[in-house]
Amino acid sequence: MATPSSAAQESARDLSARPSLTLKRRLHAPPAKVYAAWADPQKIIHWFGPSRVVAGSVRAELDVRPGGRFRVSFTSDDGEYHEVGGIYREVIPNAKLAFSWAWHSTPERESLVTVSLQPDGDGTLLTLHHAQLFDQAACDGHRRGWTGSLDKLESYIA
């Protein structure tokens, strides 16, 4: 049986040592409605991005299938343009999305996002796990951004 090369083992260690974050939210909507908010480009534009996104500036292209690509862009209130994209790794309708994540300005800093949806009474427990972030500053920035996005998602689907 072949064993991974030492370079591959070192690379795997480097990725596992990178910071990650996990956010949980109980949303007052069924999993199908929450999933649609993530998977429909006409819905995601209403809530995606940190709290400082200029209203109406979000654009989204989503090909929600394993191997499909996504791209979302927005302008922040300081006039800065942001664009993020990636490839869907796992798609389980109404239950899970996993996708790579890289900003257009730093494509070499690819990370991995997993969004899990669990039925919870008359609502949904959403768990967002963002792994393999570049460093702690990137982790902190993404925590702020995802928190703002989830606040807006909660309002959007209410």
N, CA and C atoms as a LAMMPS dump frame, in Angstrom:
ITEM: TIMESTEP
0
ITEM: NUMBER OF ATOMS
474
ITEM: BOX BOUNDS ff ff ff
-5.0000000000000000e+02 5.0000000000000000e+02
-5.0000000000000000e+02 5.0000000000000000e+02
-5.0000000000000000e+02 5.0000000000000000e+02
ITEM: ATOMS id mol type element x y z
1 1 1 N 0.84 -1.185 0
2 1 2 C 0 0 0
3 1 3 C 0.879 1.24 0
4 2 1 N 0.545 2.174 -0.857
5 2 2 C 1.33 3.4 -0.967
6 2 3 C 1.042 4.326 0.214
7 3 1 N 2.066 5.025 0.659
8 3 2 C 1.879 6.015 1.716
9 3 3 C 2.045 7.399 1.117
10 4 1 N 1.368 8.389 1.697
11 4 2 C 1.493 9.744 1.162
12 4 3 C 2.945 10.221 1.251
13 5 1 N 3.335 11.011 0.292
14 5 2 C 4.689 11.562 0.318
15 5 3 C 4.836 12.501 1.503
16 6 1 N 6.069 12.745 1.898
17 6 2 C 6.279 13.646 3.031
18 6 3 C 5.804 15.054 2.68
19 7 1 N 5.905 15.459 1.42
20 7 2 C 5.405 16.774 1.015
21 7 3 C 3.89 16.834 1.168
22 8 1 N 3.203 15.764 0.792
23 8 2 C 1.744 15.724 0.929
24 8 3 C 1.348 15.738 2.4
25 9 1 N 2.09 14.989 3.231
26 9 2 C 1.795 14.98 4.664
27 9 3 C 2.032 16.364 5.262
28 10 1 N 3.113 17.01 4.86
29 10 2 C 3.423 18.359 5.349
30 10 3 C 2.331 19.342 4.932
31 11 1 N 1.872 19.238 3.68
32 11 2 C 0.813 20.107 3.177
33 11 3 C -0.473 19.894 3.961
34 12 1 N -0.829 18.656 4.239
35 12 2 C -2.032 18.352 5.011
36 12 3 C -1.921 18.918 6.422
37 13 1 N -0.731 18.808 7.024
38 13 2 C -0.518 19.377 8.36
39 13 3 C -0.675 20.892 8.324
40 14 1 N -0.108 21.533 7.293
41 14 2 C -0.21 22.988 7.169
42 14 3 C -1.674 23.419 7.111
43 15 1 N -2.489 22.706 6.314
44 15 2 C -3.901 23.056 6.187
45 15 3 C -4.648 22.84 7.489
46 16 1 N -4.378 21.739 8.179
47 16 2 C -5.104 21.456 9.417
48 16 3 C -4.698 22.415 10.532
49 17 1 N -3.515 23.007 10.428
50 17 2 C -3.052 23.943 11.452
51 17 3 C -3.615 25.346 11.232
52 18 1 N -4.216 25.586 10.077
53 18 2 C -4.759 26.915 9.799
54 18 3 C -6.018 27.162 10.621
55 19 1 N -6.298 28.443 10.913
56 19 2 C -7.487 28.761 11.705
57 19 3 C -8.782 28.418 10.979
58 20 1 N -9.818 28.179 11.77
59 20 2 C -11.147 27.953 11.218
60 20 3 C -12.157 28.604 12.153
61 21 1 N -13.38 28.716 11.674
62 21 2 C -14.437 29.277 12.504
63 21 3 C -15.717 28.498 12.267
64 22 1 N -16.551 28.461 13.28
65 22 2 C -17.859 27.819 13.187
66 22 3 C -18.891 28.756 13.787
67 23 1 N -19.939 29.025 13.018
68 23 2 C -21.049 29.858 13.476
69 23 3 C -22.333 29.05 13.371
70 24 1 N -23.186 29.186 14.366
71 24 2 C -24.479 28.486 14.346
72 24 3 C -25.583 29.514 14.488
73 25 1 N -26.667 29.258 13.79
74 25 2 C -27.832 30.139 13.834
75 25 3 C -29.095 29.313 13.756
76 26 1 N -30.048 29.611 14.602
77 26 2 C -31.371 29.011 14.469
78 26 3 C -32.224 30 13.694
79 27 1 N -32.717 29.561 12.547
80 27 2 C -33.492 30.418 11.655
81 27 3 C -34.951 29.995 11.672
82 28 1 N -35.835 30.963 11.594
83 28 2 C -37.276 30.704 11.64
84 28 3 C -37.817 30.476 10.238
85 29 1 N -37.315 29.42 9.616
86 29 2 C -37.747 29.019 8.271
87 29 3 C -37.335 27.571 8.081
88 30 1 N -38.077 26.831 7.261
89 30 2 C -37.709 25.433 7.024
90 30 3 C -36.412 25.327 6.213
91 31 1 N -35.715 24.174 6.303
92 31 2 C -34.464 24.006 5.566
93 31 3 C -34.574 24.316 4.067
94 32 1 N -35.688 23.963 3.437
95 32 2 C -35.821 24.224 2
96 32 3 C -35.758 25.718 1.687
97 33 1 N -36.33 26.544 2.536
98 33 2 C -36.309 27.993 2.312
99 33 3 C -34.906 28.553 2.55
100 34 1 N -34.223 28.045 3.574
101 34 2 C -32.865 28.5 3.867
102 34 3 C -31.928 28.069 2.734
103 35 1 N -32.058 26.834 2.3
104 35 2 C -31.232 26.331 1.197
105 35 3 C -31.441 27.183 -0.057
106 36 1 N -32.684 27.49 -0.377
107 36 2 C -32.971 28.306 -1.568
108 36 3 C -32.301 29.677 -1.466
109 37 1 N -32.213 30.229 -0.263
110 37 2 C -31.556 31.525 -0.088
111 37 3 C -30.065 31.452 -0.43
112 38 1 N -29.454 30.289 -0.263
113 38 2 C -28.047 30.075 -0.601
114 38 3 C -27.858 29.678 -2.066
115 39 1 N -28.84 29 -2.648
116 39 2 C -28.66 28.356 -3.949
117 39 3 C -29.269 29.121 -5.119
118 40 1 N -30.047 30.161 -4.867
119 40 2 C -30.7 30.922 -5.92
120 40 3 C -30.035 32.296 -6.026
121 41 1 N -29.424 32.62 -7.181
122 41 2 C -28.731 33.901 -7.304
123 41 3 C -29.656 35.104 -7.109
124 42 1 N -30.939 34.948 -7.395
125 42 2 C -31.881 36.056 -7.185
126 42 3 C -32.231 36.249 -5.714
127 43 1 N -31.923 35.263 -4.889
128 43 2 C -32.168 35.371 -3.447
129 43 3 C -30.891 35.786 -2.702
130 44 1 N -29.762 35.187 -3.061
131 44 2 C -28.518 35.446 -2.314
132 44 3 C -28.099 36.916 -2.402
133 45 1 N -28.455 37.584 -3.481
134 45 2 C -28.059 38.995 -3.63
135 45 3 C -28.728 39.898 -2.591
136 46 1 N -29.784 39.425 -1.945
137 46 2 C -30.494 40.234 -0.959
138 46 3 C -29.874 40.186 0.438
139 47 1 N -28.986 39.231 0.677
140 47 2 C -28.461 39.112 2.035
141 47 3 C -26.96 38.875 2.128
142 48 1 N -26.311 38.513 1.049
143 48 2 C -24.904 38.118 1.112
144 48 3 C -24.001 39.317 1.397
145 49 1 N -22.979 39.083 2.175
146 49 2 C -21.94 40.077 2.422
147 49 3 C -22.029 40.667 3.819
148 50 1 N -20.943 41.284 4.244
149 50 2 C -20.903 41.871 5.577
150 50 3 C -21.89 43.033 5.693
151 51 1 N -22.026 43.547 6.886
152 51 2 C -23.012 44.604 7.137
153 51 3 C -22.723 45.872 6.341
154 52 1 N -21.504 46.066 5.89
155 52 2 C -21.116 47.3 5.209
156 52 3 C -21.294 47.251 3.691
157 53 1 N -22.065 46.312 3.176
158 53 2 C -22.295 46.206 1.736
159 53 3 C -23.273 47.29 1.282
160 54 1 N -22.948 47.933 0.173
161 54 2 C -23.847 48.924 -0.407
162 54 3 C -25.078 48.199 -0.951
163 55 1 N -26.25 48.649 -0.543
164 55 2 C -27.503 48.029 -0.995
165 55 3 C -27.558 48.023 -2.518
166 56 1 N -27.952 46.873 -3.073
167 56 2 C -28.088 46.744 -4.518
168 56 3 C -26.801 46.452 -5.269
169 57 1 N -25.661 46.356 -4.558
170 57 2 C -24.386 46.14 -5.257
171 57 3 C -24.012 44.669 -5.41
172 58 1 N -24.735 43.765 -4.758
173 58 2 C -24.361 42.349 -4.794
174 58 3 C -24.775 41.737 -6.133
175 59 1 N -23.845 41.02 -6.75
176 59 2 C -24.084 40.271 -7.989
177 59 3 C -23.672 38.835 -7.722
178 60 1 N -24.414 37.875 -8.296
179 60 2 C -24.109 36.466 -8.028
180 60 3 C -24.33 35.615 -9.266
181 61 1 N -23.389 34.716 -9.478
182 61 2 C -23.503 33.662 -10.485
183 61 3 C -23.267 32.353 -9.737
184 62 1 N -24.277 31.478 -9.734
185 62 2 C -24.199 30.228 -8.977
186 62 3 C -24.549 29.053 -9.875
187 63 1 N -23.66 28.074 -9.948
188 63 2 C -23.923 26.818 -10.652
189 63 3 C -23.878 25.73 -9.576
190 64 1 N -24.984 25.586 -8.849
191 64 2 C -25.02 24.778 -7.634
192 64 3 C -25.148 23.296 -7.976
193 65 1 N -23.982 22.673 -8.158
194 65 2 C -23.864 21.233 -8.401
195 65 3 C -22.41 20.893 -8.11
196 66 1 N -22.118 19.646 -7.745
197 66 2 C -20.718 19.291 -7.511
198 66 3 C -19.888 19.61 -8.752
199 67 1 N -18.812 20.367 -8.557
200 67 2 C -17.963 20.802 -9.661
201 67 3 C -18.402 22.11 -10.284
202 68 1 N -19.589 22.591 -9.932
203 68 2 C -20.074 23.872 -10.44
204 68 3 C -19.359 25.026 -9.746
205 69 1 N -19.299 26.143 -10.434
206 69 2 C -18.603 27.325 -9.897
207 69 3 C -19.596 28.368 -9.401
208 70 1 N -19.111 29.209 -8.505
209 70 2 C -19.888 30.371 -8.085
210 70 3 C -18.982 31.59 -8.072
211 71 1 N -19.618 32.736 -8.211
212 71 2 C -18.915 34.015 -8.083
213 71 3 C -19.916 35.01 -7.516
214 72 1 N -19.516 35.704 -6.465
215 72 2 C -20.348 36.736 -5.856
216 72 3 C -19.478 37.976 -5.687
217 73 1 N -20.029 39.12 -6.041
218 73 2 C -19.296 40.371 -5.883
219 73 3 C -20.185 41.409 -5.216
220 74 1 N -19.545 42.381 -4.581
221 74 2 C -20.267 43.476 -3.934
222 74 3 C -19.311 44.639 -3.711
223 75 1 N -19.889 45.781 -3.423
224 75 2 C -19.124 46.977 -3.086
225 75 3 C -19.425 47.326 -1.64
226 76 1 N -18.374 47.617 -0.875
227 76 2 C -18.573 48.005 0.521
228 76 3 C -18.791 49.516 0.595
229 77 1 N -19.255 49.979 1.75
230 77 2 C -19.609 51.39 1.878
231 77 3 C -18.407 52.328 1.781
232 78 1 N -17.189 51.792 1.783
233 78 2 C -16.003 52.628 1.568
234 78 3 C -15.62 52.676 0.088
235 79 1 N -16.481 52.099 -0.779
236 79 2 C -16.257 52.132 -2.221
237 79 3 C -15.402 50.999 -2.756
238 80 1 N -14.938 50.099 -1.875
239 80 2 C -14.068 49.008 -2.311
240 80 3 C -14.888 47.869 -2.922
241 81 1 N -14.399 47.366 -4.069
242 81 2 C -15.036 46.251 -4.77
243 81 3 C -14.467 44.945 -4.236
244 82 1 N -15.343 43.966 -3.983
245 82 2 C -14.94 42.65 -3.487
246 82 3 C -15.564 41.58 -4.374
247 83 1 N -14.8 40.55 -4.66
248 83 2 C -15.318 39.424 -5.442
249 83 3 C -14.739 38.134 -4.883
250 84 1 N -15.62 37.16 -4.656
251 84 2 C -15.202 35.863 -4.142
252 84 3 C -15.788 34.783 -5.037
253 85 1 N -15.069 33.687 -5.146
254 85 2 C -15.57 32.595 -5.973
255 85 3 C -15.022 31.273 -5.49
256 86 1 N -15.534 30.223 -6.107
257 86 2 C -15.07 28.899 -5.753
258 86 3 C -15.825 27.834 -6.517
259 87 1 N -15.626 26.613 -6.07
260 87 2 C -16.224 25.441 -6.707
261 87 3 C -16.996 24.665 -5.651
262 88 1 N -18.22 24.283 -6
263 88 2 C -19.012 23.458 -5.092
264 88 3 C -18.4 22.066 -5.031
265 89 1 N -18.118 21.598 -3.828
266 89 2 C -17.539 20.274 -3.617
267 89 3 C -18.619 19.242 -3.282
268 90 1 N -19.634 19.677 -2.514
269 90 2 C -20.703 18.775 -2.109
270 90 3 C -22.009 19.563 -2.089
271 91 1 N -23.044 18.981 -2.664
272 91 2 C -24.356 19.617 -2.718
273 91 3 C -25.406 18.57 -2.342
274 92 1 N -26.062 18.797 -1.213
275 92 2 C -27.176 17.946 -0.787
276 92 3 C -28.357 18.898 -0.583
277 93 1 N -29.276 18.949 -1.562
278 93 2 C -30.368 19.919 -1.478
279 93 3 C -31.063 19.908 -0.118
280 94 1 N -31.281 21.112 0.392
281 94 2 C -31.968 21.36 1.659
282 94 3 C -31.21 20.859 2.882
283 95 1 N -29.94 20.438 2.701
284 95 2 C -29.192 19.9 3.841
285 95 3 C -27.745 20.4 3.934
286 96 1 N -27.024 20.492 2.803
287 96 2 C -25.601 20.803 2.908
288 96 3 C -25.041 21.375 1.609
289 97 1 N -24.175 22.367 1.771
290 97 2 C -23.359 22.903 0.678
291 97 3 C -21.923 22.99 1.189
292 98 1 N -20.992 22.479 0.412
293 98 2 C -19.576 22.628 0.737
294 98 3 C -18.905 23.169 -0.52
295 99 1 N -18.069 24.193 -0.339
296 99 2 C -17.459 24.833 -1.507
297 99 3 C -16.128 25.469 -1.144
298 100 1 N -15.25 25.528 -2.146
299 100 2 C -13.993 26.251 -1.967
300 100 3 C -14.322 27.74 -1.964
301 101 1 N -13.403 28.53 -1.441
302 101 2 C -13.641 29.957 -1.233
303 101 3 C -12.331 30.689 -1.456
304 102 1 N -12.291 31.617 -2.406
305 102 2 C -11.079 32.411 -2.635
306 102 3 C -11.474 33.794 -3.148
307 103 1 N -10.932 34.824 -2.537
308 103 2 C -11.154 36.195 -2.983
309 103 3 C -10.365 36.435 -4.266
310 104 1 N -10.917 37.24 -5.177
311 104 2 C -10.224 37.498 -6.448
312 104 3 C -8.881 38.172 -6.227
313 105 1 N -8.754 38.91 -5.129
314 105 2 C -7.505 39.623 -4.843
315 105 3 C -6.426 38.714 -4.258
316 106 1 N -6.812 37.558 -3.71
317 106 2 C -5.851 36.616 -3.11
318 106 3 C -6.248 35.184 -3.467
319 107 1 N -6.219 34.826 -4.756
320 107 2 C -6.68 33.495 -5.16
321 107 3 C -5.865 32.349 -4.571
322 108 1 N -4.646 32.617 -4.169
323 108 2 C -3.802 31.566 -3.592
324 108 3 C -4.228 31.208 -2.167
325 109 1 N -5.087 31.988 -1.567
326 109 2 C -5.539 31.75 -0.189
327 109 3 C -6.877 31.011 -0.163
328 110 1 N -6.959 29.899 -0.854
329 110 2 C -8.21 29.145 -0.911
330 110 3 C -8.519 28.496 0.431
331 111 1 N -9.779 28.578 0.812
332 111 2 C -10.261 27.947 2.04
333 111 3 C -11.518 27.147 1.696
334 112 1 N -12.152 26.577 2.698
335 112 2 C -13.298 25.699 2.465
336 112 3 C -14.442 26.075 3.397
337 113 1 N -15.635 26.246 2.805
338 113 2 C -16.837 26.585 3.568
339 113 3 C -17.812 25.416 3.49
340 114 1 N -18.379 25.05 4.638
341 114 2 C -19.43 24.037 4.689
342 114 3 C -20.618 24.645 5.423
343 115 1 N -21.772 24.607 4.762
344 115 2 C -23.019 25.087 5.355
345 115 3 C -23.917 23.873 5.526
346 116 1 N -24.269 23.57 6.773
347 116 2 C -25.139 22.426 7.074
348 116 3 C -26.464 22.947 7.608
349 117 1 N -27.555 22.333 7.149
350 117 2 C -28.901 22.719 7.558
351 117 3 C -29.588 21.525 8.198
352 118 1 N -30.038 21.696 9.441
353 118 2 C -30.732 20.63 10.163
354 118 3 C -32.123 21.125 10.528
355 119 1 N -33.164 20.34 10.259
356 119 2 C -34.489 20.721 10.745
357 119 3 C -34.448 20.875 12.26
358 120 1 N -35.113 21.912 12.77
359 120 2 C -35.119 22.182 14.204
360 120 3 C -36.493 22.719 14.56
361 121 1 N -37.412 21.817 14.936
362 121 2 C -38.787 22.222 15.203
363 121 3 C -39.393 22.799 13.934
364 122 1 N -39.891 24.038 14.028
365 122 2 C -40.455 24.687 12.849
366 122 3 C -39.427 25.552 12.118
367 123 1 N -38.166 25.383 12.458
368 123 2 C -37.11 26.175 11.84
369 123 3 C -35.95 25.318 11.387
370 124 1 N -34.796 25.952 11.303
371 124 2 C -33.581 25.303 10.813
372 124 3 C -32.405 25.717 11.674
373 125 1 N -31.571 24.753 12.015
374 125 2 C -30.297 25.059 12.649
375 125 3 C -29.25 25.088 11.536
376 126 1 N -28.703 26.258 11.288
377 126 2 C -27.661 26.435 10.276
378 126 3 C -26.312 26.429 10.982
379 127 1 N -25.399 25.596 10.48
380 127 2 C -24.023 25.585 10.976
381 127 3 C -23.116 25.911 9.809
382 128 1 N -22.37 26.994 9.947
383 128 2 C -21.406 27.41 8.93
384 128 3 C -20.015 27.154 9.488
385 129 1 N -19.239 26.349 8.78
386 129 2 C -17.856 26.062 9.171
387 129 3 C -16.948 26.547 8.047
388 130 1 N -16.044 27.458 8.367
389 130 2 C -15.102 27.982 7.372
390 130 3 C -13.706 27.548 7.823
391 131 1 N -13.096 26.635 7.061
392 131 2 C -11.83 26.008 7.448
393 131 3 C -10.69 26.454 6.537
394 132 1 N -9.484 26.217 7.023
395 132 2 C -8.256 26.43 6.256
396 132 3 C -8.057 27.899 5.882
397 133 1 N -8.44 28.797 6.794
398 133 2 C -8.223 30.222 6.553
399 133 3 C -6.727 30.533 6.643
400 134 1 N -6.302 31.565 5.963
401 134 2 C -4.872 31.847 5.798
402 134 3 C -4.165 32.12 7.123
403 135 1 N -4.769 32.954 7.957
404 135 2 C -4.164 33.287 9.243
405 135 3 C -5.261 33.789 10.179
406 136 1 N -4.883 34.162 11.391
407 136 2 C -5.892 34.578 12.368
408 136 3 C -6.585 35.87 11.946
409 137 1 N -5.877 36.782 11.304
410 137 2 C -6.516 38.021 10.835
411 137 3 C -7.594 37.704 9.804
412 138 1 N -7.321 36.773 8.896
413 138 2 C -8.325 36.362 7.905
414 138 3 C -9.508 35.699 8.609
415 139 1 N -9.23 34.897 9.619
416 139 2 C -10.292 34.235 10.382
417 139 3 C -11.183 35.282 11.06
418 140 1 N -10.574 36.27 11.687
419 140 2 C -11.339 37.31 12.377
420 140 3 C -12.179 38.114 11.383
421 141 1 N -11.604 38.451 10.232
422 141 2 C -12.341 39.193 9.218
423 141 3 C -13.515 38.396 8.667
424 142 1 N -13.288 37.115 8.428
425 142 2 C -14.375 36.266 7.93
426 142 3 C -15.458 36.071 8.993
427 143 1 N -15.066 35.994 10.248
428 143 2 C -16.072 35.88 11.32
429 143 3 C -16.984 37.11 11.292
430 144 1 N -16.398 38.304 11.169
431 144 2 C -17.208 39.532 11.092
432 144 3 C -18.092 39.507 9.846
433 145 1 N -17.52 39.125 8.701
434 145 2 C -18.279 39.096 7.454
435 145 3 C -19.416 38.094 7.482
436 146 1 N -19.133 36.878 7.939
437 146 2 C -20.176 35.851 8.007
438 146 3 C -21.253 36.225 9.024
439 147 1 N -20.858 36.835 10.138
440 147 2 C -21.854 37.256 11.133
441 147 3 C -22.802 38.284 10.514
442 148 1 N -22.252 39.25 9.782
443 148 2 C -23.098 40.23 9.099
444 148 3 C -24 39.577 8.074
445 149 1 N -23.457 38.64 7.305
446 149 2 C -24.261 37.924 6.305
447 149 3 C -25.395 37.14 6.961
448 150 1 N -25.081 36.427 8.033
449 150 2 C -26.11 35.615 8.693
450 150 3 C -27.175 36.488 9.345
451 151 1 N -26.782 37.663 9.854
452 151 2 C -27.782 38.618 10.384
453 151 3 C -28.74 39.008 9.266
454 152 1 N -28.2 39.325 8.095
455 152 2 C -29.042 39.735 6.964
456 152 3 C -29.87 38.556 6.431
457 153 1 N -29.294 37.351 6.409
458 153 2 C -30.043 36.163 5.994
459 153 3 C -31.239 35.95 6.908
460 154 1 N -31.007 36.078 8.208
461 154 2 C -32.085 35.883 9.188
462 154 3 C -33.23 36.855 8.922
463 155 1 N -32.907 38.103 8.648
464 155 2 C -33.954 39.091 8.331
465 155 3 C -34.625 38.789 7.005
466 156 1 N -33.834 38.372 6.018
467 156 2 C -34.369 38.123 4.683
468 156 3 C -35.39 36.99 4.668
469 157 1 N -35.122 35.92 5.385
470 157 2 C -36.033 34.771 5.303
471 157 3 C -37.147 34.817 6.345
472 158 1 N -37.099 35.811 7.233
473 158 2 C -38.13 35.902 8.294
474 158 3 C -39.53 36.109 7.721
